Amino acid sequence: MGATGTGKSTFANLASGSKLPVGRGLQSCTSDVMTSKPFILNGNIVTLIDTPGFDDTNRSDTEILRSIAAYLSNTYEQGAKLAGIIYMHRISDTRVGGTSSRNFRIFRELCGEKVSPELGEERERELASSSKFFKPILDKGARMLRHTNTRESAHAILRHLVNAQAHTLQIQHELVNEQRDLAHTSAGVELGRLLKDQAERHEEQLKEVRREMEEAMRAKDEESRMELQQVVDEKLSEIESIRRNAERMAANFAAEKARLETRIADMEEANREHLRNLEEHARREKELIDARDEAEKKASDLERKLERASSERSSRVRNVAPRQPFQALIFPIDRSPGAGLKAEGQGKQS
């Protein structure tokens, strides 16, 4: 998840080898929830879900929330839970603007409470320490990781999630278990609050434009008056659109849910053979990993036993009592003909 232009689709393509459409600049390309091809990572079959941002150039924020909520509701009802969520933010953004803030606030309510290197490090510290942005979720166990736009970087990030325990998102619990309307979910309430604030800002701007129109009329400046009238019309249209979106948040949710349910079934059917091959590959890979881990464990156990045996042997050598001095009798042999043994130096200590 994340704002438009943060690289969500590119990340999914890098990690999975998929060919999801990628936007250019701030023009949205992902206007619907999409899934990557399944792929294997650390013996697990992984599918990434790519979502449009809450600043889409083609659809309203309420339509985006409706699509994401419907998708998550469908998959949860089918028994699928998420291992984790990746929220993407451009490190080059010099401040947390309205777009980023709106995306992140809705993202937090969906989940629930459960550049240059120098610039990047400075921005990381700022984002991590800001109570308005990442700090609250970092304090609750989230991790902030760098993505360098490579496949290796994407996989390194995903490795923090693939073996994690799957969780139910707050919006899934609210929609499915509590049977709430979308507008009454935490994310819906937050979006409604944001839309209300947005409408109030437009109304304040509208008042200012109307004052300027009155001045133009008094000055008989018809050209300025006509230009300002066009701004007034645009502002009124924006305010009406915001209010209409807020009122229609829960409308057509069932239809959107049914549409996405069909899409999910179609995607699963398209990936079925690919998934079977992946499952077999994942099984063999897991067997190899388990065998390697078992061999490493045996080698480690053997090394510890050898170290213990060596230590015990050294200890026994240190504990041996020193030998006492002894006496020896030396019997030189007389090799002259007819000579026998003759004791010499008998009793002499050596």
Secondary structure as a PSIPRED ss2 file (coil, helix, strand):
# PSIPRED VFORMAT (PSIPRED V4.0)

   1 M C   1.000  0.000  0.000
   2 G E   0.000  0.000  1.000
   3 A C   1.000  0.000  0.000
   4 T C   1.000  0.000  0.000
   5 G C   1.000  0.000  0.000
   6 T C   1.000  0.000  0.000
   7 G C   1.000  0.000  0.000
   8 K H   0.000  1.000  0.000
   9 S H   0.000  1.000  0.000
  10 T H   0.000  1.000  0.000
  11 F H   0.000  1.000  0.000
  12 A H   0.000  1.000  0.000
  13 N H   0.000  1.000  0.000
  14 L H   0.000  1.000  0.000
  15 A H   0.000  1.000  0.000
  16 S H   0.000  1.000  0.000
  17 G C   1.000  0.000  0.000
  18 S C   1.000  0.000  0.000
  19 K C   1.000  0.000  0.000
  20 L C   1.000  0.000  0.000
  21 P C   1.000  0.000  0.000
  22 V C   1.000  0.000  0.000
  23 G C   1.000  0.000  0.000
  24 R C   1.000  0.000  0.000
  25 G C   1.000  0.000  0.000
  26 L C   1.000  0.000  0.000
  27 Q C   1.000  0.000  0.000
  28 S C   1.000  0.000  0.000
  29 C C   1.000  0.000  0.000
  30 T C   1.000  0.000  0.000
  31 S C   1.000  0.000  0.000
  32 D C   1.000  0.000  0.000
  33 V C   1.000  0.000  0.000
  34 M E   0.000  0.000  1.000
  35 T E   0.000  0.000  1.000
  36 S C   1.000  0.000  0.000
  37 K C   1.000  0.000  0.000
  38 P C   1.000  0.000  0.000
  39 F E   0.000  0.000  1.000
  40 I E   0.000  0.000  1.000
  41 L E   0.000  0.000  1.000
  42 N C   1.000  0.000  0.000
  43 G C   1.000  0.000  0.000
  44 N E   0.000  0.000  1.000
  45 I E   0.000  0.000  1.000
  46 V E   0.000  0.000  1.000
  47 T C   1.000  0.000  0.000
  48 L C   1.000  0.000  0.000
  49 I E   0.000  0.000  1.000
  50 D E   0.000  0.000  1.000
  51 T C   1.000  0.000  0.000
  52 P C   1.000  0.000  0.000
  53 G C   1.000  0.000  0.000
  54 F C   1.000  0.000  0.000
  55 D C   1.000  0.000  0.000
  56 D C   1.000  0.000  0.000
  57 T C   1.000  0.000  0.000
  58 N C   1.000  0.000  0.000
  59 R C   1.000  0.000  0.000
  60 S C   1.000  0.000  0.000
  61 D H   0.000  1.000  0.000
  62 T H   0.000  1.000  0.000
  63 E H   0.000  1.000  0.000
  64 I H   0.000  1.000  0.000
  65 L H   0.000  1.000  0.000
  66 R H   0.000  1.000  0.000
  67 S H   0.000  1.000  0.000
  68 I H   0.000  1.000  0.000
  69 A H   0.000  1.000  0.000
  70 A H   0.000  1.000  0.000
  71 Y H   0.000  1.000  0.000
  72 L H   0.000  1.000  0.000
  73 S H   0.000  1.000  0.000
  74 N H   0.000  1.000  0.000
  75 T H   0.000  1.000  0.000
  76 Y H   0.000  1.000  0.000
  77 E H   0.000  1.000  0.000
  78 Q C   1.000  0.000  0.000
  79 G C   1.000  0.000  0.000
  80 A C   1.000  0.000  0.000
  81 K C   1.000  0.000  0.000
  82 L E   0.000  0.000  1.000
  83 A C   1.000  0.000  0.000
  84 G C   1.000  0.000  0.000
  85 I C   1.000  0.000  0.000
  86 I C   1.000  0.000  0.000
  87 Y C   1.000  0.000  0.000
  88 M E   0.000  0.000  1.000
  89 H C   1.000  0.000  0.000
  90 R C   1.000  0.000  0.000
  91 I C   1.000  0.000  0.000
  92 S C   1.000  0.000  0.000
  93 D C   1.000  0.000  0.000
  94 T C   1.000  0.000  0.000
  95 R C   1.000  0.000  0.000
  96 V C   1.000  0.000  0.000
  97 G C   1.000  0.000  0.000
  98 G H   0.000  1.000  0.000
  99 T H   0.000  1.000  0.000
 100 S H   0.000  1.000  0.000
 101 S H   0.000  1.000  0.000
 102 R H   0.000  1.000  0.000
 103 N H   0.000  1.000  0.000
 104 F H   0.000  1.000  0.000
 105 R H   0.000  1.000  0.000
 106 I H   0.000  1.000  0.000
 107 F H   0.000  1.000  0.000
 108 R H   0.000  1.000  0.000
 109 E H   0.000  1.000  0.000
 110 L H   0.000  1.000  0.000
 111 C H   0.000  1.000  0.000
 112 G C   1.000  0.000  0.000
 113 E C   1.000  0.000  0.000
 114 K C   1.000  0.000  0.000
 115 V C   1.000  0.000  0.000
 116 S C   1.000  0.000  0.000
 117 P H   0.000  1.000  0.000
 118 E H   0.000  1.000  0.000
 119 L H   0.000  1.000  0.000
 120 G H   0.000  1.000  0.000
 121 E H   0.000  1.000  0.000
 122 E H   0.000  1.000  0.000
 123 R H   0.000  1.000  0.000
 124 E H   0.000  1.000  0.000
 125 R H   0.000  1.000  0.000
 126 E H   0.000  1.000  0.000
 127 L H   0.000  1.000  0.000
 128 A H   0.000  1.000  0.000
 129 S H   0.000  1.000  0.000
 130 S C   1.000  0.000  0.000
 131 S C   1.000  0.000  0.000
 132 K C   1.000  0.000  0.000
 133 F C   1.000  0.000  0.000
 134 F C   1.000  0.000  0.000
 135 K H   0.000  1.000  0.000
 136 P H   0.000  1.000  0.000
 137 I H   0.000  1.000  0.000
 138 L H   0.000  1.000  0.000
 139 D C   1.000  0.000  0.000
 140 K C   1.000  0.000  0.000
 141 G C   1.000  0.000  0.000
 142 A C   1.000  0.000  0.000
 143 R C   1.000  0.000  0.000
 144 M C   1.000  0.000  0.000
 145 L C   1.000  0.000  0.000
 146 R C   1.000  0.000  0.000
 147 H C   1.000  0.000  0.000
 148 T C   1.000  0.000  0.000
 149 N C   1.000  0.000  0.000
 150 T C   1.000  0.000  0.000
 151 R H   0.000  1.000  0.000
 152 E H   0.000  1.000  0.000
 153 S H   0.000  1.000  0.000
 154 A H   0.000  1.000  0.000
 155 H H   0.000  1.000  0.000
 156 A H   0.000  1.000  0.000
 157 I H   0.000  1.000  0.000
 158 L H   0.000  1.000  0.000
 159 R H   0.000  1.000  0.000
 160 H C   1.000  0.000  0.000
 161 L C   1.000  0.000  0.000
 162 V C   1.000  0.000  0.000
 163 N C   1.000  0.000  0.000
 164 A C   1.000  0.000  0.000
 165 Q C   1.000  0.000  0.000
 166 A C   1.000  0.000  0.000
 167 H E   0.000  0.000  1.000
 168 T C   1.000  0.000  0.000
 169 L C   1.000  0.000  0.000
 170 Q H   0.000  1.000  0.000
 171 I H   0.000  1.000  0.000
 172 Q H   0.000  1.000  0.000
 173 H H   0.000  1.000  0.000
 174 E H   0.000  1.000  0.000
 175 L H   0.000  1.000  0.000
 176 V H   0.000  1.000  0.000
 177 N H   0.000  1.000  0.000
 178 E C   1.000  0.000  0.000
 179 Q C   1.000  0.000  0.000
 180 R C   1.000  0.000  0.000
 181 D C   1.000  0.000  0.000
 182 L H   0.000  1.000  0.000
 183 A H   0.000  1.000  0.000
 184 H H   0.000  1.000  0.000
 185 T C   1.000  0.000  0.000
 186 S H   0.000  1.000  0.000
 187 A H   0.000  1.000  0.000
 188 G H   0.000  1.000  0.000
 189 V H   0.000  1.000  0.000
 190 E H   0.000  1.000  0.000
 191 L H   0.000  1.000  0.000
 192 G H   0.000  1.000  0.000
 193 R H   0.000  1.000  0.000
 194 L H   0.000  1.000  0.000
 195 L H   0.000  1.000  0.000
 196 K H   0.000  1.000  0.000
 197 D H   0.000  1.000  0.000
 198 Q H   0.000  1.000  0.000
 199 A H   0.000  1.000  0.000
 200 E H   0.000  1.000  0.000
 201 R H   0.000  1.000  0.000
 202 H H   0.000  1.000  0.000
 203 E H   0.000  1.000  0.000
 204 E H   0.000  1.000  0.000
 205 Q H   0.000  1.000  0.000
 206 L H   0.000  1.000  0.000
 207 K H   0.000  1.000  0.000
 208 E H   0.000  1.000  0.000
 209 V H   0.000  1.000  0.000
 210 R H   0.000  1.000  0.000
 211 R H   0.000  1.000  0.000
 212 E H   0.000  1.000  0.000
 213 M H   0.000  1.000  0.000
 214 E H   0.000  1.000  0.000
 215 E H   0.000  1.000  0.000
 216 A H   0.000  1.000  0.000
 217 M H   0.000  1.000  0.000
 218 R H   0.000  1.000  0.000
 219 A C   1.000  0.000  0.000
 220 K C   1.000  0.000  0.000
 221 D C   1.000  0.000  0.000
 222 E H   0.000  1.000  0.000
 223 E H   0.000  1.000  0.000
 224 S H   0.000  1.000  0.000
 225 R H   0.000  1.000  0.000
 226 M H   0.000  1.000  0.000
 227 E H   0.000  1.000  0.000
 228 L H   0.000  1.000  0.000
 229 Q H   0.000  1.000  0.000
 230 Q H   0.000  1.000  0.000
 231 V H   0.000  1.000  0.000
 232 V H   0.000  1.000  0.000
 233 D H   0.000  1.000  0.000
 234 E H   0.000  1.000  0.000
 235 K H   0.000  1.000  0.000
 236 L H   0.000  1.000  0.000
 237 S H   0.000  1.000  0.000
 238 E H   0.000  1.000  0.000
 239 I H   0.000  1.000  0.000
 240 E H   0.000  1.000  0.000
 241 S H   0.000  1.000  0.000
 242 I H   0.000  1.000  0.000
 243 R H   0.000  1.000  0.000
 244 R H   0.000  1.000  0.000
 245 N H   0.000  1.000  0.000
 246 A H   0.000  1.000  0.000
 247 E H   0.000  1.000  0.000
 248 R C   1.000  0.000  0.000
 249 M C   1.000  0.000  0.000
 250 A C   1.000  0.000  0.000
 251 A C   1.000  0.000  0.000
 252 N C   1.000  0.000  0.000
 253 F H   0.000  1.000  0.000
 254 A H   0.000  1.000  0.000
 255 A H   0.000  1.000  0.000
 256 E H   0.000  1.000  0.000
 257 K H   0.000  1.000  0.000
 258 A H   0.000  1.000  0.000
 259 R H   0.000  1.000  0.000
 260 L H   0.000  1.000  0.000
 261 E H   0.000  1.000  0.000
 262 T H   0.000  1.000  0.000
 263 R H   0.000  1.000  0.000
 264 I H   0.000  1.000  0.000
 265 A H   0.000  1.000  0.000
 266 D H   0.000  1.000  0.000
 267 M H   0.000  1.000  0.000
 268 E H   0.000  1.000  0.000
 269 E H   0.000  1.000  0.000
 270 A H   0.000  1.000  0.000
 271 N C   1.000  0.000  0.000
 272 R H   0.000  1.000  0.000
 273 E H   0.000  1.000  0.000
 274 H H   0.000  1.000  0.000
 275 L H   0.000  1.000  0.000
 276 R H   0.000  1.000  0.000
 277 N H   0.000  1.000  0.000
 278 L H   0.000  1.000  0.000
 279 E H   0.000  1.000  0.000
 280 E H   0.000  1.000  0.000
 281 H H   0.000  1.000  0.000
 282 A H   0.000  1.000  0.000
 283 R H   0.000  1.000  0.000
 284 R H   0.000  1.000  0.000
 285 E H   0.000  1.000  0.000
 286 K H   0.000  1.000  0.000
 287 E H   0.000  1.000  0.000
 288 L H   0.000  1.000  0.000
 289 I H   0.000  1.000  0.000
 290 D H   0.000  1.000  0.000
 291 A H   0.000  1.000  0.000
 292 R H   0.000  1.000  0.000
 293 D H   0.000  1.000  0.000
 294 E H   0.000  1.000  0.000
 295 A H   0.000  1.000  0.000
 296 E H   0.000  1.000  0.000
 297 K H   0.000  1.000  0.000
 298 K H   0.000  1.000  0.000
 299 A H   0.000  1.000  0.000
 300 S H   0.000  1.000  0.000
 301 D H   0.000  1.000  0.000
 302 L H   0.000  1.000  0.000
 303 E H   0.000  1.000  0.000
 304 R H   0.000  1.000  0.000
 305 K H   0.000  1.000  0.000
 306 L H   0.000  1.000  0.000
 307 E H   0.000  1.000  0.000
 308 R H   0.000  1.000  0.000
 309 A H   0.000  1.000  0.000
 310 S H   0.000  1.000  0.000
 311 S H   0.000  1.000  0.000
 312 E H   0.000  1.000  0.000
 313 R H   0.000  1.000  0.000
 314 S H   0.000  1.000  0.000
 315 S H   0.000  1.000  0.000
 316 R H   0.000  1.000  0.000
 317 V H   0.000  1.000  0.000
 318 R H   0.000  1.000  0.000
 319 N H   0.000  1.000  0.000
 320 V C   1.000  0.000  0.000
 321 A C   1.000  0.000  0.000
 322 P C   1.000  0.000  0.000
 323 R C   1.000  0.000  0.000
 324 Q C   1.000  0.000  0.000
 325 P C   1.000  0.000  0.000
 326 F C   1.000  0.000  0.000
 327 Q C   1.000  0.000  0.000
 328 A C   1.000  0.000  0.000
 329 L C   1.000  0.000  0.000
 330 I C   1.000  0.000  0.000
 331 F C   1.000  0.000  0.000
 332 P C   1.000  0.000  0.000
 333 I C   1.000  0.000  0.000
 334 D C   1.000  0.000  0.000
 335 R C   1.000  0.000  0.000
 336 S C   1.000  0.000  0.000
 337 P C   1.000  0.000  0.000
 338 G C   1.000  0.000  0.000
 339 A C   1.000  0.000  0.000
 340 G C   1.000  0.000  0.000
 341 L C   1.000  0.000  0.000
 342 K C   1.000  0.000  0.000
 343 A C   1.000  0.000  0.000
 344 E C   1.000  0.000  0.000
 345 G C   1.000  0.000  0.000
 346 Q C   1.000  0.000  0.000
 347 G C   1.000  0.000  0.000
 348 K C   1.000  0.000  0.000
 349 Q C   1.000  0.000  0.000
 350 S C   1.000  0.000  0.000
